[in-house]
Amino acid sequence: MTITITAFERSPDRGRGMARDMRVRWALEETGQSYDVRLVSFDALKEPAHTVLQPFGQIPTYEEGDLALFESGAIVFHIAERHPGLLPDDANARSRAIAWMFAALSTMEPPIVEREVARYLESEKTWYEERLPAVEERIRKRLGELSFRLGDADWLDGAFSAGDLLMVTVLRRLEGSGLLNDYPNLSAYIARGQARPAYRRAFDAQLAVFSAASTDG
């Protein structure tokens, strides 16, 4: 059965690999799974044909046979459970890798996304100048804790796993912010993730969509 995922027809990240279909593409590339991509316009996101798959009108979605999934973390977990390459065979190591998946999405990502919302949607508010430093301080706290835990290791817990895949995509959202400057081991960690051949294939595939859209438009 062919796997089909959805992605933005015209991604607001301008092909930088920040849209969440990147996580799913990377997971599929790491596990050697072929897939099709259905591009969705912003208008189509709110239409019944899409909301039946993704009730909140977002991307990505995942379809395989009679299975339809939404939420990038859940999709990556599904891929990692069913195909070798993203979760260890050892039961305890497997559970720890899953814990890191949750940590990436539940602990690290929320304040990072909160910063993005503040910068792009709240910059005109009177309280913006006070709010942004507070949000960035929460991010620094989490970065410091993660940096300490990673230390000089290549990956979060032994071999590369789905936990690392999600953590790298989350940390990448801070590129250009300067917030990673004090954590060289995290910057090196992100670079290792980006150097993986599967990451490059996924990134190039997502970038090609933006390049094609730019040419058409």
Backbone hydrogen bonds in HBPLUS format (Angstrom, degrees):
<---DONOR---> <-ACCEPTOR-->    atom                        ^
c    i                          cat <-CA-CA->   ^        H-A-AA   ^      H-
h    n   atom  resd res      DA  || num        DHA   H-A  angle D-A-AA Bond
n    s   type  num  typ     dist DA aas  dist angle  dist       angle   num
A0036-ASP N   A0003-ILE O   2.75 MM  33  6.15 163.2  1.78 158.1 163.0     1
A0004-THR N   A0063-GLU O   2.89 MM  59  5.16 159.5  1.93 149.9 156.0     2
A0063-GLU N   A0004-THR O   2.83 MM  59  5.16 149.4  1.92 149.8 159.3     3
A0005-ILE N   A0036-ASP O   2.92 MM  31  6.37 160.4  1.96 153.6 155.7     4
A0038-ARG N   A0005-ILE O   2.78 MM  33  6.16 163.2  1.81 161.0 166.9     5
A0006-THR N   A0061-THR O   3.23 MM  55  5.31 140.5  2.39 129.6 133.3     6
A0007-ALA N   A0038-ARG O   3.22 MM  31  6.43 146.8  2.34 140.4 142.8     7
A0040-VAL N   A0007-ALA O   2.85 MM  33  6.06 155.4  1.91 164.4 172.8     8
A0009-GLU N   A0040-VAL O   2.82 MM  31  4.98 148.9  1.92 136.4 129.3     9
A0014-ARG N   A0011-SER O   3.19 MM   3  5.70 165.6  2.21 117.1 119.5    10
A0016-ARG N   A0013-ASP O   3.28 MM   3  5.61 146.2  2.40 107.3 115.9    11
A0022-MET N   A0019-ALA O   2.99 MM   3  5.91 162.7  2.02 125.6 130.7    12
A0023-ARG N   A0020-ARG O   3.25 MM   3  5.60 136.1  2.45 105.1 113.6    13
A0025-ARG N   A0021-ASP O   2.85 MM   4  6.12 167.1  1.87 158.5 162.5    14
A0026-TRP N   A0022-MET O   2.90 MM   4  6.02 164.7  1.92 149.3 153.6    15
A0027-ALA N   A0023-ARG O   3.02 MM   4  6.23 160.1  2.06 144.4 149.6    16
A0028-LEU N   A0024-VAL O   2.95 MM   4  6.19 162.1  1.99 154.7 159.3    17
A0029-GLU N   A0025-ARG O   2.88 MM   4  6.15 154.5  1.95 151.0 158.7    18
A0030-GLU N   A0026-TRP O   2.83 MM   4  6.06 158.7  1.88 153.8 159.6    19
A0031-THR N   A0027-ALA O   3.13 MM   4  6.30 146.0  2.25 142.5 150.5    20
A0033-GLN N   A0028-LEU O   2.86 MM   5  5.05 162.9  1.89 153.0 152.7    21
A0032-GLY N   A0029-GLU O   3.21 MM   3  5.01 158.6  2.25  98.5 104.9    22
A0045-LEU N   A0041-SER O   3.14 MM   4  6.41 132.6  2.37 142.6 154.5    23
A0046-LYS N   A0043-ASP O   3.26 MM   3  5.97 153.6  2.33 116.1 121.3    24
A0047-GLU N   A0044-ALA O   3.10 MM   3  5.09 162.2  2.13 106.2 111.8    25
A0050-HIS N   A0047-GLU O   2.91 MM   3  5.64 144.3  2.04 121.7 130.9    26
A0051-THR N   A0047-GLU O   2.97 MM   4  6.16 169.2  1.98 153.9 157.5    27
A0052-VAL N   A0048-PRO O   3.04 MM   4  5.81 144.8  2.17 144.5 147.9    28
A0053-LEU N   A0050-HIS O   2.85 MM   3  5.36 144.9  1.97 112.5 123.1    29
A0054-GLN N   A0050-HIS O   2.85 MM   4  6.09 156.2  1.90 147.6 155.7    30
A0057-GLY N   A0054-GLN O   2.94 MM   3  5.53 167.9  1.96 129.0 129.9    31
A0062-TYR N   A0069-LEU O   2.94 MM   7  5.03 150.1  2.03 146.2 146.4    32
A0069-LEU N   A0062-TYR O   2.79 MM   7  5.03 157.6  1.84 147.5 154.7    33
A0064-GLU N   A0067-LEU O   2.93 MM   3  5.25 157.8  1.98 149.9 155.8    34
A0067-LEU N   A0064-GLU O   3.04 MM   3  5.25 162.9  2.07 125.9 128.9    35
A0075-ILE N   A0071-GLU O   2.99 MM   4  6.29 156.2  2.05 155.3 163.0    36
A0076-VAL N   A0072-SER O   2.90 MM   4  6.11 165.7  1.92 152.5 156.1    37
A0077-PHE N   A0073-GLY O   2.93 MM   4  6.11 159.6  1.98 147.2 153.3    38
A0078-HIS N   A0074-ALA O   2.93 MM   4  6.14 155.8  1.99 143.8 150.3    39
A0079-ILE N   A0075-ILE O   2.96 MM   4  6.27 163.2  1.99 155.5 159.2    40
A0080-ALA N   A0076-VAL O   2.84 MM   4  6.04 164.8  1.86 153.9 158.5    41
A0081-GLU N   A0077-PHE O   2.90 MM   4  6.04 149.7  1.99 149.5 156.9    42
A0082-ARG N   A0078-HIS O   3.24 MM   4  6.37 145.4  2.37 143.6 151.6    43
A0083-HIS N   A0079-ILE O   3.04 MM   4  6.00 131.4  2.28 151.4 161.8    44
A0162-ALA N   A0086-LEU O   2.76 MM  76  4.91 146.7  1.87 150.7 140.1    45
A0094-ARG N   A0090-ASP O   2.83 MM   4  5.95 150.9  1.92 152.2 161.7    46
A0095-SER N   A0091-ALA O   3.01 MM   4  6.25 155.4  2.07 145.7 151.4    47
A0096-ARG N   A0092-ASN O   3.00 MM   4  6.32 153.3  2.07 146.9 154.2    48
A0097-ALA N   A0093-ALA O   2.95 MM   4  6.19 154.6  2.02 146.3 153.0    49
A0098-ILE N   A0094-ARG O   3.03 MM   4  6.34 153.9  2.10 147.7 154.6    50
A0099-ALA N   A0095-SER O   2.94 MM   4  6.22 149.2  2.03 142.6 151.5    51
A0100-TRP N   A0096-ARG O   3.03 MM   4  6.39 148.0  2.14 146.0 153.8    52
A0101-MET N   A0097-ALA O   3.08 MM   4  6.45 139.7  2.25 139.3 150.5    53
A0101-MET N   A0098-ILE O   3.06 MM   3  4.95 122.4  2.40  92.2 107.3    54
A0102-PHE N   A0098-ILE O   3.10 MM   4  6.51 157.3  2.16 152.2 156.4    55
A0103-ALA N   A0099-ALA O   2.89 MM   4  6.18 152.4  1.97 144.1 152.9    56
A0104-ALA N   A0100-TRP O   2.95 MM   4  6.08 156.4  2.01 144.9 149.6    57
A0105-LEU N   A0101-MET O   3.28 MM   4  6.57 160.9  2.32 147.4 151.4    58
A0106-SER N   A0102-PHE O   2.70 MM   4  5.58 156.5  1.75 156.9 163.8    59
A0107-THR N   A0103-ALA O   2.96 MM   4  4.94 149.2  2.05 123.0 131.4    60
A0108-MET N   A0103-ALA O   3.00 MM   5  6.38 159.1  2.05 164.5 170.2    61
A0109-GLU N   A0104-ALA O   3.03 MM   5  6.09 142.1  2.17 143.9 154.9    62
A0112-ILE N   A0109-GLU O   3.04 MM   3  5.17 118.6  2.43 104.3 120.5    63
A0113-VAL N   A0109-GLU O   2.90 MM   4  6.09 162.7  1.93 169.3 174.6    64
A0114-GLU N   A0110-PRO O   2.90 MM   4  6.04 152.2  1.98 147.2 156.0    65
A0115-ARG N   A0111-PRO O   3.01 MM   4  6.20 145.9  2.13 137.8 145.1    66
A0116-GLU N   A0112-ILE O   3.22 MM   4  6.58 153.2  2.30 141.1 147.8    67
A0117-VAL N   A0113-VAL O   2.93 MM   4  6.25 159.4  1.98 154.5 159.7    68
A0118-ALA N   A0114-GLU O   2.94 MM   4  6.17 160.2  1.98 147.0 152.5    69
A0119-ARG N   A0115-ARG O   2.95 MM   4  6.17 161.3  1.98 152.6 156.9    70
A0120-TYR N   A0116-GLU O   2.97 MM   4  6.07 164.8  1.99 153.6 157.5    71
A0121-LEU N   A0117-VAL O   2.84 MM   4  5.44 153.8  1.90 146.2 152.6    72
A0122-GLU N   A0118-ALA O   3.13 MM   4  4.77 142.0  2.29 116.3 124.2    73
A0125-LYS N   A0122-GLU O   2.98 MM   3  5.42 162.7  2.01 117.7 123.4    74
A0128-TYR N   A0125-LYS O   3.23 MM   3  5.35 167.4  2.25 108.7 111.8    75
A0130-GLU N   A0127-TRP O   3.18 MM   3  5.54 139.6  2.35 106.8 117.7    76
A0131-ARG N   A0127-TRP O   2.98 MM   4  6.15 155.2  2.04 153.9 161.9    77
A0132-LEU N   A0128-TYR O   3.02 MM   4  6.04 174.4  2.02 166.1 164.2    78
A0134-ALA N   A0131-ARG O   3.09 MM   3  5.31 119.0  2.48 103.2 118.4    79
A0135-VAL N   A0131-ARG O   3.03 MM   4  6.32 157.3  2.08 158.5 165.4    80
A0136-GLU N   A0132-LEU O   2.92 MM   4  6.16 166.4  1.94 160.3 164.1    81
A0137-GLU N   A0133-PRO O   2.93 MM   4  6.06 143.1  2.07 140.0 149.4    82
A0138-ARG N   A0134-ALA O   3.23 MM   4  6.53 148.8  2.33 140.7 147.9    83
A0138-ARG N   A0135-VAL O   3.11 MM   3  5.24 121.1  2.47  97.4 111.6    84
A0139-ILE N   A0135-VAL O   3.09 MM   4  6.48 149.7  2.19 146.1 154.9    85
A0140-ARG N   A0136-GLU O   2.93 MM   4  6.18 161.3  1.97 148.2 152.7    86
A0141-LYS N   A0137-GLU O   3.04 MM   4  6.25 153.0  2.11 143.7 150.5    87
A0142-ARG N   A0138-ARG O   3.22 MM   4  6.49 161.4  2.25 145.1 148.9    88
A0143-LEU N   A0139-ILE O   2.83 MM   4  6.11 160.9  1.86 156.6 163.0    89
A0144-GLY N   A0140-ARG O   2.84 MM   4  5.98 159.7  1.88 150.6 155.4    90
A0145-GLU N   A0141-LYS O   3.10 MM   4  6.35 157.1  2.15 146.9 152.7    91
A0146-LEU N   A0142-ARG O   2.90 MM   4  6.13 162.9  1.93 153.2 158.0    92
A0147-SER N   A0143-LEU O   2.78 MM   4  5.87 162.0  1.81 151.3 157.0    93
A0148-PHE N   A0144-GLY O   3.00 MM   4  6.13 158.6  2.04 144.4 149.6    94
A0149-ARG N   A0145-GLU O   3.08 MM   4  6.30 158.5  2.13 144.5 150.2    95
A0150-LEU N   A0146-LEU O   2.87 MM   4  6.09 162.5  1.90 156.4 161.0    96
A0151-GLY N   A0147-SER O   2.96 MM   4  6.04 164.9  1.98 150.9 155.1    97
A0153-ALA N   A0150-LEU O   3.09 MM   3  5.74 162.7  2.13 141.7 143.9    98
A0164-ASP N   A0161-SER O   3.04 MM   3  5.33 122.3  2.39 102.7 115.6    99
A0165-LEU N   A0161-SER O   3.06 MM   4  6.45 158.9  2.11 148.7 155.1   100
A0166-LEU N   A0162-ALA O   3.05 MM   4  6.23 166.5  2.07 148.5 150.3   101
A0167-MET N   A0163-GLY O   2.98 MM   4  6.08 157.8  2.03 142.6 149.8   102
A0168-VAL N   A0164-ASP O   2.84 MM   4  5.91 167.7  1.86 157.7 159.7   103
A0169-THR N   A0165-LEU O   3.25 MM   4  6.45 162.0  2.29 143.2 148.0   104
A0170-VAL N   A0166-LEU O   2.98 MM   4  6.20 149.9  2.08 147.3 155.7   105
A0171-LEU N   A0167-MET O   2.91 MM   4  6.13 170.1  1.92 157.1 159.1   106
A0172-ARG N   A0168-VAL O   2.96 MM   4  6.07 147.2  2.07 147.0 155.7   107
A0173-ARG N   A0170-VAL O   3.09 MM   3  5.67 154.3  2.16 113.3 120.5   108
A0174-LEU N   A0171-LEU O   2.97 MM   3  5.72 168.0  1.98 123.3 127.1   109
A0175-GLU N   A0172-ARG O   3.04 MM   3  5.45 168.7  2.05 118.3 120.1   110
A0177-SER N   A0174-LEU O   2.95 MM   3  5.39 160.9  1.98 140.6 141.0   111
A0181-ASN N   A0178-GLY O   3.28 MM   3  5.46 159.9  2.32 105.9 111.9   112
A0183-TYR N   A0180-LEU O   2.96 MM   3  5.37 164.3  1.99 120.4 124.0   113
A0186-LEU N   A0183-TYR O   2.95 MM   3  5.45 132.0  2.19 111.4 123.9   114
A0187-SER N   A0183-TYR O   3.15 MM   4  6.56 155.8  2.21 151.9 159.3   115
A0188-ALA N   A0184-PRO O   2.95 MM   4  6.13 156.5  2.01 145.1 151.2   116
A0189-TYR N   A0185-ASN O   2.97 MM   4  6.03 142.8  2.11 130.9 141.4   117
A0190-ILE N   A0186-LEU O   2.92 MM   4  6.20 159.0  1.97 151.3 155.1   118
A0191-ALA N   A0187-SER O   3.04 MM   4  6.27 159.6  2.08 144.0 149.8   119
A0192-ARG N   A0188-ALA O   2.93 MM   4  6.20 148.8  2.03 144.6 152.5   120
A0193-GLY N   A0189-TYR O   3.12 MM   4  6.46 156.6  2.18 147.1 152.9   121
A0194-GLN N   A0190-ILE O   2.92 MM   4  6.24 160.6  1.96 154.5 160.0   122
A0195-ALA N   A0191-ALA O   2.95 MM   4  6.08 129.8  2.21 139.8 152.7   123
A0195-ALA N   A0192-ARG O   3.23 MM   3  5.09 133.8  2.46  91.4 104.0   124
A0196-ARG N   A0193-GLY O   3.21 MM   3  5.57 159.3  2.26 108.5 114.7   125
A0199-TYR N   A0196-ARG O   2.96 MM   3  5.27 120.7  2.32 106.1 121.1   126
A0200-ARG N   A0196-ARG O   3.08 MM   4  6.47 160.2  2.12 157.2 162.9   127
A0201-ARG N   A0197-PRO O   3.00 MM   4  6.27 157.6  2.05 150.6 156.2   128
A0202-ALA N   A0198-ALA O   3.05 MM   4  6.24 161.3  2.08 146.4 151.3   129
A0203-PHE N   A0199-TYR O   2.79 MM   4  6.00 164.3  1.82 158.8 163.6   130
A0204-ASP N   A0200-ARG O   2.90 MM   4  5.98 168.0  1.91 150.1 153.7   131
A0205-ALA N   A0201-ARG O   3.03 MM   4  6.16 151.2  2.12 141.9 149.8   132
A0206-GLN N   A0202-ALA O   3.03 MM   4  6.31 156.8  2.09 149.1 154.7   133
A0207-LEU N   A0203-PHE O   2.84 MM   4  6.05 162.7  1.87 156.2 161.7   134
A0208-ALA N   A0204-ASP O   2.94 MM   4  6.02 148.8  2.03 141.3 149.1   135
A0209-VAL N   A0206-GLN O   3.17 MM   3  5.40 132.8  2.41 100.5 112.1   136
A0211-SER N   A0207-LEU O   2.90 MM   4  6.20 163.8  1.93 156.7 161.9   137
A0212-ALA N   A0208-ALA O   2.95 MM   4  6.05 157.0  2.00 142.7 148.3   138
A0213-ALA N   A0209-VAL O   2.96 MM   4  6.18 156.9  2.01 146.7 153.5   139
A0214-SER N   A0210-PHE O   2.84 MM   4  6.05 154.6  1.90 152.5 159.3   140
A0215-THR N   A0211-SER O   3.05 MM   4  6.27 150.9  2.14 142.0 149.5   141
A0216-ASP N   A0212-ALA O   2.96 MM   4  6.21 155.7  2.02 147.2 153.9   142
A0217-GLY N   A0213-ALA O   2.86 MM   4  5.97 147.3  1.97 143.5 152.8   143
